[in-house]
Amino acid sequence: MQLVRDGEAGAFEVIFDRHAQRAFSLAYRMCGRRALAEDVVQEAFLSLWRSGARYDPARGSVRSWVLSVVHNRAIDAFRREAVKESRDVRDDRLVERTPSLLLTQTEVERRDDAQQVRSALGELPAEQQQVIELAYFGGFTHSQIAETLGLPAGTVKGRMRLGLTKMRLVLGERSGVML
Amino acid sequence: MSESNECRSDAAAYVLGSLEQGEAEAFRRHLASCVVCRDEVAAFQQAVDLLPMAAPQYPLPRGLRRRVLRELRAERRATPPDVGRRRPAPSLFGMEIRRPALVLGVLLFAALATVGALELASSGSSGVRIIQASVTGSAGHAELRLSGGRAELIVSRLPPPPLGHVYEVWLTHGRRPPSPTNVLFSVTSTGSGDVGVPGDLRGVSEILVTPEPIGGSRAPTHTPVIVARLA
């Protein structure tokens, strides 16, 4: 990261290669449109390049930093594009559907990590999983979620809390994911 | 907000970015004095940092890497790293350069806490120009970075827009009313953000930012919170 801070394009390429697939997958999950997701990733990485000096290792990993910028950009993008209504992602290019023999070792590891996190999320009671997904991937506030689901705001917040607590416990028991 | 079960109930929603703007600001202030909530936020953050991995994994689209790196190289050519990287106190030959702000619409902004507009660095051979913008109504900071025919607005410590609003970027040509761009943005939890300013900036006298309802407006409905003066 120091090299990125110093403006080393080569070091930035390493960061890009390491995190771009996850970044794109997150953007696509949130935006639901490939072209928009590509724009989000491009904007996010260029913004990261320009702001490399703002990375603070004390506040988390490079991966978290990259993905949080992509997350914020995606929320900005669908506020701009108003695509919330059509964000149902269906695509045959899913890495999950690709036989392992056709994937690189890194892709296999990412797929396995993704499956572990998804499995932890899937183990939550449906109502906790729902509010977490609406908040994180949908960019909705707890009030919007409460209104949509016809629940008191306190119930929505409570479900978020219970869900994240359980996710931590489940993932903490599975070594290799909580990196 | 005192230390209580009630404040702890906000921690998960805060980490998920799901609190309303006012609630998030209040909770951030509360965090400064509540160790229980700070611990809870740190613990939940670990789980939320992993949530992106729950997204179905797709291969990177062909050409995206090439496109990003091409843009980066173009920026690099226009902006040598030692000039273009932002620093706390931009300098030339090791000396901090500041020149007094031009007075900006005194009648309009007199009542607002205006940080002067300062031109900190100008092009020379690098083609880079950084203009400090006026930020009103908060202790935020904003600067406009012009390089290679592109303009980027970079903000920090800017409060989020009011509930149900986003920030919208406008271009002003002389005395004509501001014209809207398609740039709408918000800021991160630390008040940071950067956006490209589209279009031809020839003849543009000011770049403004106002809070507008989500989706943007065709004419400003609020007083500008950021004014970057080009001319």
Interface residues (C-beta under 8 A of the other chain):
Chain A: R5 D6 G7 E8 A9 F12 E13 F16 D17 A20 Q21 R22 F24 S25 L26 Y28 R29 M30 R34 E38 V41 Q42 E43 F45 L46 S47 W49 R50 S51 G52 A53 R54 G60 S61 R63 S64 L67 S68 V69 V70 H71 N72 I75 D76 R79 R80 A82 V89 D91 R93 L94 V95 E96 T98 E107 R110 R111 D113 A114 Q116 V117 R118 A120 L121 I132 A135 Y136 F137 G139 F140 T141 H142 S143 I145 G154 V156 K157 G158 M160 R161 G163 L164 T165 M167 R168 L171 V177 M178
Chain B: R8 S9 D10 A11 A12 A13 V15 L16 G17 S18 L19 E20 A43 F44 Q45 Q46 A47 V48 D49 L50 L51 P52 M53 A54 A55 P56 Q57 Y58 P59 L60 P61 L64 R65 R67 V68 L69 E71 L72 R73 E75 R76 P80 P81 D82 G84 R85 R86 R87 R145 E152 I154 V166 N182 V183 L184 F185 S186 T188 S192 G193 D194 G196 I214 G215 G216
